[in-house]
Amino acid sequence: MKIKSTKLNYIYHLSYQILLIILPIVTAPYVSRVLLPEGVGDYSLAFSFITYFTLFASLGFTYYAQREIAKWQDNPLMQTRVFWEIILCRLIPVFVSLLLNNVLIYLDLYGEITPLMRLLNINIISIAFDIVFFFQGNEDFGKTTLVNITVKLLGVAGIFIFVKTPDDVWLYTLLNSLVLIVSNLSLWFFALPHLRRPKDDNGKRMPLHLHPFAHLWPSFRLFVPNIAISLYTILDKTLIGVITADSAQNGYYEEAEKIVKCAMPVVTALGTVMIPRNSREAAIGNMEAVKKNIYQSSHFVFFLGLPITVGFVLVASNLIPWFLGDAYEESIYLLQLFAPLTLIIGLSNLFGLQYLIPCKKDKLFTAAILAGAITNLVLNIPFITWYQARGAVFASLISESVVTLTMLFFVRKELSCFQTFKSVVKPFLACALMFAACYPLSKALPSSILNTLILVGVGVLVYGVSVLLLRDSLAWGILRKVKEKLSRK
């Protein structure tokens, strides 16, 4: 399988990640008005429950499998062997998850959302066919992007065509689940030609000698941080529904979080792309290359993460009323509170996915995630009790900050803090100028599509000009490449 450049892979993976988030955002104005906050809240609560089962079904294979495939890029036989071992090994947690969910359904423990939980069994089954790790491990992100664009656009069309009333929550759930399993199945057509066993000198297929259980314990070690991550990415929605007993609070939270996550892949996609690259460099002992990649990535995180954070604060009051409807006023405040999450998670991806995971420091990665999970669990119950959905946002921000700071502490001796953070100054100053220019506009302009676009346009223009005037190296590097491409044309 041909390995593509990091820049091209970033573009591919960014498109893939944005699609995972942006298409629900495209449907949000329609869905929020058709299903109403209560319907959106029911789906959000059901999805939070099923996420625990899909998390266990995938165990820790998300990062582990990608790393193992990347390690054998130059050995087709070993790569094929590892692929089938992982597929077979993962069937165990998939079966257990499916069994447990259906036992709870049989005992009628889900109450009103039981019909949705039956449909969401599809999400668990789809994990068995998820082979995205194979393409990511081979640094080939183009095919996953192509498949997701095609299938998810069909899913969006289905939502607009078939979801018509508040009673169609089940249909909305079914369409989202079908998109997931069809996407996973489609990727097999691209993978199978690369999984043929090599032939020996006599023309016979070489045996694979599969040992699937050898991957169970290593993947389980990375399952622990996955469980911990879920505590402060999914548990908040579960607790909002349980503590407040108000589906609307889940609806407000769900829509605000969707909007923030729409921008998050712009900052975090590079982390996933760099896992196989840094894994290869670390495997051959080239740690200087790993560190160089980290320092370059940190500049990228600050360059995009800071203006996105400030941008959400500025546009929230103008965006929410026309985008979601007047019933979602509470989401304005939630979006503004959520804004720093993009930058915070961008930094934790930098230290965790780009350094700790490739360097096989799984225990340190797990410890940092557990620290955040414990913090979130301790804060969520009182904060949600006192402040409802806003309390869940407070808990998420604090716990994500704990994760990032813990990871920074773990890498302090290997990575230079000065080299990592020196690139923050110019983007920070540019953001201050952007805020000064756009804040008066955000207060003066009434909510409308045009005025939101004006706010975004002015913000991008002021920030772009500011980083160029401040001689930011990344901004000037982008400008030079644009000039080169234009001059060639």
Secondary structure, DSSP 8 states (H G I E B T S, - for coil): -----HHHHHHHHHHHHHHHHHHHHHHHHHHHHHHHHHHHHHHHHHHHHHHHHHHHHHTTHHHHHHHHHHHTTT-HHHHHHHHHHHHHHHHHHHHHHHHHHHHHHHTT-SGGGHHHHHHTHHHHHHHTT--HHHHHHTT--HHHHHHHHHHHHHHHHHHHHH--SGGGHHHHHHHHHHHHHHHHHHTHHHHGGG----B-TTS-B------GGGGHHHHHHHHHHHHHHHHHHTHHHHHHHHHH--HHHHHHHHHHHHHHHHHHHHHHHHHHHHHHHHHHHHHTT-HHHHHHHHHHHHHHHHHHHHHHHHHHHHHHHHHHHHHH-GGGTHHHHHHHHHTTHHHHHHHHHHHIIIIITTTT-HHHHHHHHHHHHHHHHHHHHHHHHHHTHHHHHHHHHHHHHHHHHHHHHHTTTTS-HHHHHGGGHHHHHHHHHHHHHHHHHHHHS-S-HHHHHHHHHHHHHHHHHHHHHTT-HHHHHHHHHHHHHHHH-
